């Protein structure tokens, strides 16, 4: 399933919801965003409504409280976004991506060793 890309503000909200591990309320989300975002409750509610409309969240009402739950899990979103990023910026070339990180000092020798171990492990699994 193709997953659309989230704007930064909506992604930040989804990260909070994913970290909650299930359904949550706007009050909990506001609390977790305290000190990071200076949003009014109405702003958060607008973002939540947009995420529901876009199919990222489901919502149900219990009494006076809305409960929000992720429809798209974090791994699914990250996989889709990673593929899209790699395709858009590096022509699906993992080598180009890693080279740009390395050349821009965005990746350390330790990171490269960790990546090599991961690739060796996955290559072993494929045999």
N, CA, C and O atoms as a GROMACS GRO file, in nm:
protein
  508
    1UNK      N    1   0.084  -0.118   0.000
    1UNK     CA    2   0.000   0.000   0.000
    1UNK      C    3   0.088   0.124   0.000
    1UNK      O    4   0.184   0.134   0.078
    2UNK      N    5   0.056   0.219  -0.088
    2UNK     CA    6   0.132   0.343  -0.094
    2UNK      C    7   0.089   0.433   0.021
    2UNK      O    8  -0.030   0.456   0.043
    3UNK      N    9   0.186   0.483   0.092
    3UNK     CA   10   0.160   0.570   0.207
    3UNK      C   11   0.207   0.709   0.170
    3UNK      O   12   0.320   0.728   0.124
    4UNK      N   13   0.119   0.809   0.188
    4UNK     CA   14   0.158   0.945   0.154
    4UNK      C   15   0.255   1.001   0.258
    4UNK      O   16   0.259   0.957   0.373
    5UNK      N   17   0.333   1.097   0.213
    5UNK     CA   18   0.434   1.159   0.299
    5UNK      C   19   0.366   1.258   0.394
    5UNK      O   20   0.278   1.334   0.354
    6UNK      N   21   0.409   1.256   0.517
    6UNK     CA   22   0.354   1.346   0.619
    6UNK      C   23   0.436   1.474   0.628
    6UNK      O   24   0.559   1.469   0.625
    7UNK      N   25   0.370   1.590   0.639
    7UNK     CA   26   0.442   1.713   0.671
    7UNK      C   27   0.507   1.698   0.810
    7UNK      O   28   0.463   1.615   0.890
    8UNK      N   29   0.608   1.776   0.837
    8UNK     CA   30   0.685   1.763   0.961
    8UNK      C   31   0.598   1.770   1.087
    8UNK      O   32   0.618   1.690   1.178
    9UNK      N   33   0.504   1.863   1.092
    9UNK     CA   34   0.422   1.877   1.213
    9UNK      C   35   0.337   1.752   1.236
    9UNK      O   36   0.326   1.704   1.348
   10UNK      N   37   0.277   1.700   1.129
   10UNK     CA   38   0.195   1.580   1.142
   10UNK      C   39   0.280   1.459   1.177
   10UNK      O   40   0.237   1.372   1.253
   11UNK      N   41   0.400   1.452   1.122
   11UNK     CA   42   0.491   1.342   1.154
   11UNK      C   43   0.528   1.345   1.302
   11UNK      O   44   0.535   1.241   1.367
   12UNK      N   45   0.551   1.464   1.355
   12UNK     CA   46   0.584   1.477   1.497
   12UNK      C   47   0.469   1.426   1.584
   12UNK      O   48   0.492   1.360   1.686
   13UNK      N   49   0.348   1.457   1.545
   13UNK     CA   50   0.231   1.408   1.618
   13UNK      C   51   0.222   1.256   1.608
   13UNK      O   52   0.196   1.189   1.708
   14UNK      N   53   0.242   1.202   1.489
   14UNK     CA   54   0.237   1.056   1.471
   14UNK      C   55   0.344   0.987   1.554
   14UNK      O   56   0.319   0.879   1.608
   15UNK      N   57   0.462   1.046   1.564
   15UNK     CA   58   0.568   0.985   1.646
   15UNK      C   59   0.524   0.974   1.792
   15UNK      O   60   0.551   0.874   1.858
   16UNK      N   61   0.456   1.077   1.841
   16UNK     CA   62   0.405   1.074   1.978
   16UNK      C   63   0.303   0.962   1.992
   16UNK      O   64   0.308   0.884   2.088
   17UNK      N   65   0.212   0.953   1.898
   17UNK     CA   66   0.108   0.852   1.903
   17UNK      C   67   0.168   0.712   1.893
   17UNK      O   68   0.128   0.622   1.968
   18UNK      N   69   0.262   0.691   1.803
   18UNK     CA   70   0.329   0.561   1.791
   18UNK      C   71   0.399   0.525   1.921
   18UNK      O   72   0.395   0.410   1.965
   19UNK      N   73   0.463   0.623   1.982
   19UNK     CA   74   0.535   0.598   2.107
   19UNK      C   75   0.439   0.561   2.221
   19UNK      O   76   0.476   0.488   2.312
   20UNK      N   77   0.316   0.612   2.214
   20UNK     CA   78   0.215   0.577   2.316
   20UNK      C   79   0.176   0.430   2.306
   20UNK      O   80   0.126   0.372   2.403
   21UNK      N   81   0.197   0.370   2.190
   21UNK     CA   82   0.175   0.227   2.176
   21UNK      C   83   0.029   0.186   2.157
   21UNK      O   84  -0.004   0.069   2.176
   22UNK      N   85  -0.055   0.277   2.121
   22UNK     CA   86  -0.196   0.244   2.100
   22UNK      C   87  -0.278   0.370   2.098
   22UNK      O   88  -0.231   0.475   2.057
   23UNK      N   89  -0.401   0.359   2.142
   23UNK     CA   90  -0.488   0.476   2.139
   23UNK      C   91  -0.448   0.576   2.247
   23UNK      O   92  -0.396   0.540   2.352
   24UNK      N   93  -0.475   0.701   2.215
   24UNK     CA   94  -0.441   0.809   2.308
   24UNK      C   95  -0.535   0.926   2.285
   24UNK      O   96  -0.614   0.927   2.191
   25UNK      N   97  -0.525   1.025   2.372
   25UNK     CA   98  -0.612   1.142   2.364
   25UNK      C   99  -0.531   1.266   2.326
   25UNK      O  100  -0.408   1.266   2.332
   26UNK      N  101  -0.602   1.370   2.286
   26UNK     CA  102  -0.535   1.496   2.253
   26UNK      C  103  -0.464   1.553   2.375
   26UNK      O  104  -0.360   1.617   2.361
   27UNK      N  105  -0.519   1.532   2.494
   27UNK     CA  106  -0.456   1.583   2.616
   27UNK      C  107  -0.320   1.518   2.639
   27UNK      O  108  -0.224   1.585   2.676
   28UNK      N  109  -0.312   1.389   2.617
   28UNK     CA  110  -0.185   1.318   2.633
   28UNK      C  111  -0.084   1.368   2.529
   28UNK      O  112   0.033   1.390   2.560
   29UNK      N  113  -0.130   1.385   2.405
   29UNK     CA  114  -0.041   1.432   2.299
   29UNK      C  115   0.010   1.572   2.331
   29UNK      O  116   0.129   1.600   2.317
   30UNK      N  117  -0.080   1.661   2.375
   30UNK     CA  118  -0.038   1.797   2.412
   30UNK      C  119   0.068   1.792   2.523
   30UNK      O  120   0.167   1.865   2.518
   31UNK      N  121   0.047   1.707   2.621
   31UNK     CA  122   0.142   1.693   2.731
   31UNK      C  123   0.278   1.647   2.680
   31UNK      O  124   0.381   1.699   2.724
   32UNK      N  125   0.279   1.552   2.590
   32UNK     CA  126   0.407   1.499   2.538
   32UNK      C  127   0.478   1.600   2.448
   32UNK      O  128   0.601   1.597   2.436
   33UNK      N  129   0.402   1.690   2.386
   33UNK     CA  130   0.462   1.791   2.298
   33UNK      C  131   0.502   1.918   2.374
   33UNK      O  132   0.562   2.009   2.317
   34UNK      N  133   0.468   1.924   2.503
   34UNK     CA  134   0.499   2.042   2.584
   34UNK      C  135   0.650   2.068   2.583
   34UNK      O  136   0.731   1.978   2.608
   35UNK      N  137   0.684   2.191   2.556
   35UNK     CA  138   0.824   2.229   2.549
   35UNK      C  139   0.884   2.211   2.410
   35UNK      O  140   0.989   2.267   2.380
   36UNK      N  141   0.817   2.134   2.326
   36UNK     CA  142   0.864   2.114   2.188
   36UNK      C  143   0.786   2.200   2.090
   36UNK      O  144   0.841   2.257   1.996
   37UNK      N  145   0.655   2.208   2.115
   37UNK     CA  146   0.566   2.286   2.029
   37UNK      C  147   0.483   2.378   2.115
   37UNK      O  148   0.438   2.341   2.224
   38UNK      N  149   0.462   2.497   2.066
   38UNK     CA  150   0.381   2.595   2.138
   38UNK      C  151   0.247   2.610   2.066
   38UNK      O  152   0.208   2.720   2.025
   39UNK      N  153   0.177   2.497   2.051
   39UNK     CA  154   0.049   2.496   1.980
   39UNK      C  155  -0.066   2.514   2.077
   39UNK      O  156  -0.060   2.470   2.191
   40UNK      N  157  -0.171   2.580   2.028
   40UNK     CA  158  -0.298   2.582   2.100
   40UNK      C  159  -0.365   2.447   2.078
   40UNK      O  160  -0.334   2.376   1.982
   41UNK      N  161  -0.455   2.411   2.167
   41UNK     CA  162  -0.527   2.284   2.154
   41UNK      C  163  -0.600   2.277   2.020
   41UNK      O  164  -0.605   2.171   1.958
   42UNK      N  165  -0.656   2.388   1.975
   42UNK     CA  166  -0.728   2.387   1.846
   42UNK      C  167  -0.636   2.353   1.729
   42UNK      O  168  -0.679   2.287   1.634
   43UNK      N  169  -0.511   2.396   1.736
   43UNK     CA  170  -0.414   2.363   1.632
   43UNK      C  171  -0.390   2.213   1.630
   43UNK      O  172  -0.392   2.151   1.523
   44UNK      N  173  -0.368   2.154   1.746
   44UNK     CA  174  -0.348   2.010   1.754
   44UNK      C  175  -0.471   1.936   1.703
   44UNK      O  176  -0.459   1.839   1.627
   45UNK      N  177  -0.589   1.979   1.743
   45UNK     CA  178  -0.712   1.913   1.699
   45UNK      C  179  -0.728   1.920   1.547
   45UNK      O  180  -0.777   1.825   1.486
   46UNK      N  181  -0.686   2.032   1.486
   46UNK     CA  182  -0.690   2.042   1.340
   46UNK      C  183  -0.595   1.942   1.276
   46UNK      O  184  -0.630   1.877   1.177
   47UNK      N  185  -0.475   1.930   1.331
   47UNK     CA  186  -0.380   1.831   1.279
   47UNK      C  187  -0.434   1.689   1.294
   47UNK      O  188  -0.422   1.608   1.202
   48UNK      N  189  -0.494   1.660   1.409
   48UNK     CA  190  -0.550   1.526   1.432
   48UNK      C  191  -0.663   1.496   1.334
   48UNK      O  192  -0.671   1.385   1.281
   49UNK      N  193  -0.748   1.594   1.309
   49UNK     CA  194  -0.858   1.576   1.212
   49UNK      C  195  -0.802   1.550   1.073
   49UNK      O  196  -0.854   1.466   0.999
   50UNK      N  197  -0.696   1.620   1.038
   50UNK     CA  198  -0.632   1.599   0.908
   50UNK      C  199  -0.573   1.459   0.898
   50UNK      O  200  -0.584   1.393   0.795
   51UNK      N  201  -0.510   1.413   1.005
   51UNK     CA  202  -0.453   1.278   1.006
   51UNK      C  203  -0.562   1.170   0.996
   51UNK      O  204  -0.541   1.066   0.935
   52UNK      N  205  -0.676   1.196   1.057
   52UNK     CA  206  -0.790   1.104   1.045
   52UNK      C  207  -0.838   1.104   0.900
   52UNK      O  208  -0.860   0.998   0.842
   53UNK      N  209  -0.856   1.223   0.841
   53UNK     CA  210  -0.903   1.235   0.703
   53UNK      C  211  -0.809   1.167   0.604
   53UNK      O  212  -0.854   1.111   0.504
   54UNK      N  213  -0.680   1.171   0.632
   54UNK     CA  214  -0.579   1.113   0.542
   54UNK      C  215  -0.559   0.964   0.565
   54UNK      O  216  -0.483   0.900   0.493
   55UNK      N  217  -0.626   0.908   0.665
   55UNK     CA  218  -0.620   0.764   0.689
   55UNK      C  219  -0.505   0.718   0.777
   55UNK      O  220  -0.477   0.599   0.785
   56UNK      N  221  -0.438   0.811   0.843
   56UNK     CA  222  -0.329   0.774   0.933
   56UNK      C  223  -0.379   0.737   1.072
   56UNK      O  224  -0.316   0.659   1.142
   57UNK      N  225  -0.493   0.795   1.110
   57UNK     CA  226  -0.549   0.770   1.243
   57UNK      C  227  -0.696   0.731   1.232
   57UNK      O  228  -0.766   0.769   1.139
   58UNK      N  229  -0.739   0.654   1.330
   58UNK     CA  230  -0.882   0.633   1.350
   58UNK      C  231  -0.918   0.707   1.479
   58UNK      O  232  -0.832   0.734   1.562
   59UNK      N  233  -1.045   0.738   1.494
   59UNK     CA  234  -1.090   0.811   1.611
   59UNK      C  235  -1.225   0.757   1.655
   59UNK      O  236  -1.310   0.725   1.572
   60UNK      N  237  -1.244   0.748   1.785
   60UNK     CA  238  -1.376   0.719   1.839
   60UNK      C  239  -1.396   0.804   1.963
   60UNK      O  240  -1.300   0.846   2.029
   61UNK      N  241  -1.522   0.827   1.993
   61UNK     CA  242  -1.557   0.914   2.106
   61UNK      C  243  -1.611   0.828   2.219
   61UNK      O  244  -1.695   0.740   2.198
   62UNK      N  245  -1.563   0.855   2.339
   62UNK     CA  246  -1.615   0.791   2.459
   62UNK      C  247  -1.645   0.904   2.557
   62UNK      O  248  -1.554   0.965   2.613
   63UNK      N  249  -1.773   0.931   2.577
   63UNK     CA  250  -1.812   1.046   2.659
   63UNK      C  251  -1.775   1.174   2.586
   63UNK      O  252  -1.816   1.195   2.472
   64UNK      N  253  -1.699   1.257   2.652
   64UNK     CA  254  -1.655   1.384   2.590
   64UNK      C  255  -1.515   1.376   2.532
   64UNK      O  256  -1.462   1.477   2.486
   65UNK      N  257  -1.456   1.258   2.534
   65UNK     CA  258  -1.316   1.244   2.494
   65UNK      C  259  -1.303   1.166   2.364
   65UNK      O  260  -1.365   1.061   2.347
   66UNK      N  261  -1.221   1.219   2.272
   66UNK     CA  262  -1.186   1.147   2.150
   66UNK      C  263  -1.059   1.066   2.176
   66UNK      O  264  -0.964   1.113   2.239
   67UNK      N  265  -1.060   0.944   2.127
   67UNK     CA  266  -0.943   0.856   2.136
   67UNK      C  267  -0.891   0.832   1.995
   67UNK      O  268  -0.966   0.794   1.905
   68UNK      N  269  -0.762   0.854   1.978
   68UNK     CA  270  -0.697   0.841   1.848
   68UNK      C  271  -0.605   0.718   1.849
   68UNK      O  272  -0.533   0.693   1.945
   69UNK      N  273  -0.610   0.643   1.740
   69UNK     CA  274  -0.524   0.524   1.728
   69UNK      C  275  -0.463   0.522   1.589
   69UNK      O  276  -0.529   0.559   1.491
   70UNK      N  277  -0.338   0.479   1.578
   70UNK     CA  278  -0.273   0.475   1.446
   70UNK      C  279  -0.334   0.365   1.358
   70UNK      O  280  -0.359   0.253   1.404
   71UNK      N  281  -0.358   0.399   1.234
   71UNK     CA  282  -0.402   0.302   1.133
   71UNK      C  283  -0.278   0.251   1.059
   71UNK      O  284  -0.271   0.134   1.021
   72UNK      N  285  -0.183   0.340   1.040
   72UNK     CA  286  -0.056   0.308   0.974
   72UNK      C  287   0.048   0.295   1.084
   72UNK      O  288   0.065   0.387   1.164
   73UNK      N  289   0.117   0.180   1.090
   73UNK     CA  290   0.217   0.166   1.195
   73UNK      C  291   0.348   0.234   1.155
   73UNK      O  292   0.371   0.262   1.038
   74UNK      N  293   0.431   0.258   1.252
   74UNK     CA  294   0.554   0.333   1.231
   74UNK      C  295   0.647   0.265   1.132
   74UNK      O  296   0.705   0.331   1.045
   75UNK      N  297   0.662   0.134   1.144
   75UNK     CA  298   0.751   0.061   1.052
   75UNK      C  299   0.704   0.073   0.907
   75UNK      O  300   0.784   0.090   0.816
   76UNK      N  301   0.573   0.063   0.888
   76UNK     CA  302   0.516   0.074   0.754
   76UNK      C  303   0.544   0.213   0.696
   76UNK      O  304   0.583   0.226   0.580
   77UNK      N  305   0.526   0.317   0.777
   77UNK     CA  306   0.550   0.453   0.731
   77UNK      C  307   0.699   0.473   0.700
   77UNK      O  308   0.734   0.527   0.595
   78UNK      N  309   0.785   0.431   0.791
   78UNK     CA  310   0.929   0.450   0.771
   78UNK      C  311   0.979   0.377   0.646
   78UNK      O  312   1.062   0.429   0.572
   79UNK      N  313   0.928   0.256   0.624
   79UNK     CA  314   0.967   0.181   0.505
   79UNK      C  315   0.927   0.256   0.378
   79UNK      O  316   1.007   0.270   0.285
   80UNK      N  317   0.804   0.303   0.375
   80UNK     CA  318   0.755   0.376   0.259
   80UNK      C  319   0.832   0.506   0.237
   80UNK      O  320   0.873   0.537   0.125
   81UNK      N  321   0.852   0.581   0.343
   81UNK     CA  322   0.922   0.709   0.333
   81UNK      C  323   1.068   0.690   0.295
   81UNK      O  324   1.123   0.769   0.218
   82UNK      N  325   1.131   0.586   0.346
   82UNK     CA  326   1.271   0.558   0.313
   82UNK      C  327   1.286   0.525   0.165
   82UNK      O  328   1.378   0.573   0.099
   83UNK      N  329   1.195   0.442   0.114
   83UNK     CA  330   1.199   0.408  -0.029
   83UNK      C  331   1.180   0.532  -0.115
   83UNK      O  332   1.250   0.551  -0.213
   84UNK      N  333   1.084   0.615  -0.077
   84UNK     CA  334   1.055   0.736  -0.152
   84UNK      C  335   1.175   0.832  -0.149
   84UNK      O  336   1.212   0.889  -0.252
   85UNK      N  337   1.235   0.848  -0.032
   85UNK     CA  338   1.352   0.935  -0.017
   85UNK      C  339   1.466   0.886  -0.105
   85UNK      O  340   1.526   0.965  -0.178
   86UNK      N  341   1.495   0.757  -0.098
   86UNK     CA  342   1.605   0.700  -0.175
   86UNK      C  343   1.580   0.718  -0.325
   86UNK      O  344   1.672   0.748  -0.400
   87UNK      N  345   1.457   0.698  -0.366
   87UNK     CA  346   1.422   0.712  -0.507
   87UNK      C  347   1.432   0.857  -0.552
   87UNK      O  348   1.493   0.885  -0.656
   88UNK      N  349   1.373   0.949  -0.476
   88UNK     CA  350   1.370   1.090  -0.515
   88UNK      C  351   1.507   1.153  -0.519
   88UNK      O  352   1.540   1.225  -0.613
   89UNK      N  353   1.589   1.127  -0.417
   89UNK     CA  354   1.716   1.200  -0.405
   89UNK      C  355   1.839   1.126  -0.456
   89UNK      O  356   1.941   1.188  -0.484
   90UNK      N  357   1.829   0.994  -0.467
   90UNK     CA  358   1.949   0.919  -0.503
   90UNK      C  359   1.924   0.816  -0.614
   90UNK      O  360   2.005   0.726  -0.634
   91UNK      N  361   1.812   0.831  -0.686
   91UNK     CA  362   1.786   0.741  -0.798
   91UNK      C  363   1.787   0.594  -0.758
   91UNK      O  364   1.831   0.509  -0.835
   92UNK      N  365   1.740   0.564  -0.638
   92UNK     CA  366   1.738   0.428  -0.584
   92UNK      C  367   1.877   0.369  -0.560
   92UNK      O  368   1.892   0.247  -0.550
   93UNK      N  369   1.976   0.454  -0.552
   93UNK     CA  370   2.113   0.406  -0.530
   93UNK      C  371   2.152   0.421  -0.383
   93UNK      O  372   2.174   0.532  -0.334
   94UNK      N  373   2.159   0.309  -0.314
   94UNK     CA  374   2.202   0.311  -0.175
   94UNK      C  375   2.348   0.358  -0.165
   94UNK      O  376   2.385   0.428  -0.071
   95UNK      N  377   2.428   0.319  -0.263
   95UNK     CA  378   2.568   0.362  -0.265
   95UNK      C  379   2.578   0.515  -0.272
   95UNK      O  380   2.659   0.575  -0.202
   96UNK      N  381   2.496   0.577  -0.357
   96UNK     CA  382   2.495   0.723  -0.368
   96UNK      C  383   2.456   0.788  -0.236
   96UNK      O  384   2.515   0.888  -0.195
   97UNK      N  385   2.357   0.730  -0.169
   97UNK     CA  386   2.311   0.783  -0.042
   97UNK      C  387   2.420   0.775   0.065
   97UNK      O  388   2.449   0.874   0.132
   98UNK      N  389   2.481   0.658   0.079
   98UNK     CA  390   2.586   0.640   0.180
   98UNK      C  391   2.706   0.729   0.147
   98UNK      O  392   2.767   0.787   0.237
   99UNK      N  393   2.741   0.739   0.018
   99UNK     CA  394   2.854   0.823  -0.022
   99UNK      C  395   2.828   0.969   0.013
   99UNK      O  396   2.919   1.039   0.059
  100UNK      N  397   2.704   1.016  -0.008
  100UNK     CA  398   2.676   1.156   0.025
  100UNK      C  399   2.683   1.180   0.175
  100UNK      O  400   2.728   1.286   0.219
  101UNK      N  401   2.641   1.083   0.255
  101UNK     CA  402   2.654   1.095   0.400
  101UNK      C  403   2.801   1.096   0.440
  101UNK      O  404   2.844   1.178   0.522
  102UNK      N  405   2.878   1.006   0.382
  102UNK     CA  406   3.020   0.994   0.416
  102UNK      C  407   3.095   1.121   0.376
  102UNK      O  408   3.174   1.175   0.453
  103UNK      N  409   3.071   1.166   0.254
  103UNK     CA  410   3.141   1.286   0.204
  103UNK      C  411   3.102   1.412   0.279
  103UNK      O  412   3.180   1.506   0.288
  104UNK      N  413   2.983   1.413   0.332
  104UNK     CA  414   2.936   1.529   0.408
  104UNK      C  415   2.959   1.514   0.557
  104UNK      O  416   2.904   1.591   0.636
  105UNK      N  417   3.040   1.418   0.597
  105UNK     CA  418   3.070   1.391   0.738
  105UNK      C  419   2.944   1.360   0.819
  105UNK      O  420   2.938   1.388   0.939
  106UNK      N  421   2.843   1.301   0.752
  106UNK     CA  422   2.720   1.265   0.820
  106UNK      C  423   2.720   1.121   0.868
  106UNK      O  424   2.622   1.075   0.928
  107UNK      N  425   2.829   1.051   0.843
  107UNK     CA  426   2.839   0.910   0.883
  107UNK      C  427   2.982   0.885   0.930
  107UNK      O  428   3.078   0.930   0.867
  108UNK      N  429   2.995   0.815   1.038
  108UNK     CA  430   3.128   0.791   1.096
  108UNK      C  431   3.180   0.653   1.054
  108UNK      O  432   3.108   0.573   0.994
  109UNK      N  433   3.303   0.629   1.086
  109UNK     CA  434   3.363   0.498   1.060
  109UNK      C  435   3.285   0.390   1.136
  109UNK      O  436   3.262   0.280   1.085
  110UNK      N  437   3.246   0.422   1.257
  110UNK     CA  438   3.166   0.326   1.336
  110UNK      C  439   3.033   0.294   1.267
  110UNK      O  440   2.990   0.179   1.264
  111UNK      N  441   2.969   0.399   1.213
  111UNK     CA  442   2.844   0.379   1.138
  111UNK      C  443   2.867   0.288   1.018
  111UNK      O  444   2.787   0.198   0.990
  112UNK      N  445   2.978   0.310   0.947
  112UNK     CA  446   3.009   0.226   0.831
  112UNK      C  447   3.033   0.081   0.873
  112UNK      O  448   2.988  -0.011   0.805
  113UNK      N  449   3.103   0.061   0.983
  113UNK     CA  450   3.125  -0.075   1.033
  113UNK      C  451   2.993  -0.142   1.070
  113UNK      O  452   2.972  -0.260   1.042
  114UNK      N  453   2.905  -0.065   1.132
  114UNK     CA  454   2.773  -0.118   1.169
  114UNK      C  455   2.692  -0.154   1.043
  114UNK      O  456   2.626  -0.257   1.038
  115UNK      N  457   2.700  -0.067   0.943
  115UNK     CA  458   2.630  -0.093   0.816
  115UNK      C  459   2.687  -0.216   0.747
  115UNK      O  460   2.612  -0.297   0.692
  116UNK      N  461   2.818  -0.231   0.750
  116UNK     CA  462   2.883  -0.348   0.689
  116UNK      C  463   2.838  -0.476   0.760
  116UNK      O  464   2.808  -0.576   0.694
  117UNK      N  465   2.834  -0.474   0.891
  117UNK     CA  466   2.788  -0.591   0.966
  117UNK      C  467   2.643  -0.625   0.931
  117UNK      O  468   2.609  -0.742   0.916
  118UNK      N  469   2.560  -0.523   0.919
  118UNK     CA  470   2.420  -0.545   0.882
  118UNK      C  471   2.410  -0.609   0.743
  118UNK      O  472   2.337  -0.706   0.723
  119UNK      N  473   2.485  -0.554   0.648
  119UNK     CA  474   2.482  -0.607   0.511
  119UNK      C  475   2.534  -0.750   0.508
  119UNK      O  476   2.476  -0.835   0.442
  120UNK      N  477   2.644  -0.778   0.579
  120UNK     CA  478   2.697  -0.914   0.584
  120UNK      C  479   2.594  -1.011   0.644
  120UNK      O  480   2.577  -1.122   0.594
  121UNK      N  481   2.526  -0.968   0.749
  121UNK     CA  482   2.424  -1.052   0.812
  121UNK      C  483   2.309  -1.080   0.716
  121UNK      O  484   2.265  -1.194   0.702
  122UNK      N  485   2.261  -0.976   0.648
  122UNK     CA  486   2.149  -0.992   0.555
  122UNK      C  487   2.190  -1.072   0.433
  122UNK      O  488   2.110  -1.148   0.379
  123UNK      N  489   2.314  -1.054   0.387
  123UNK     CA  490   2.361  -1.133   0.273
  123UNK      C  491   2.371  -1.280   0.311
  123UNK      O  492   2.345  -1.367   0.228
  124UNK      N  493   2.408  -1.308   0.435
  124UNK     CA  494   2.414  -1.445   0.483
  124UNK      C  495   2.276  -1.508   0.491
  124UNK      O  496   2.259  -1.627   0.464
  125UNK      N  497   2.177  -1.428   0.529
  125UNK     CA  498   2.039  -1.475   0.536
  125UNK      C  499   1.984  -1.512   0.400
  125UNK      O  500   1.902  -1.602   0.387
  126UNK      N  501   2.031  -1.441   0.296
  126UNK     CA  502   1.978  -1.462   0.160
  126UNK      C  503   2.033  -1.588   0.096
  126UNK      O  504   1.978  -1.635  -0.005
  127UNK      N  505   2.138  -1.643   0.151
  127UNK     CA  506   2.200  -1.762   0.088
  127UNK      C  507   2.136  -1.890   0.129
  127UNK      O  508   2.177  -1.997   0.084
   0.00000   0.00000   0.00000
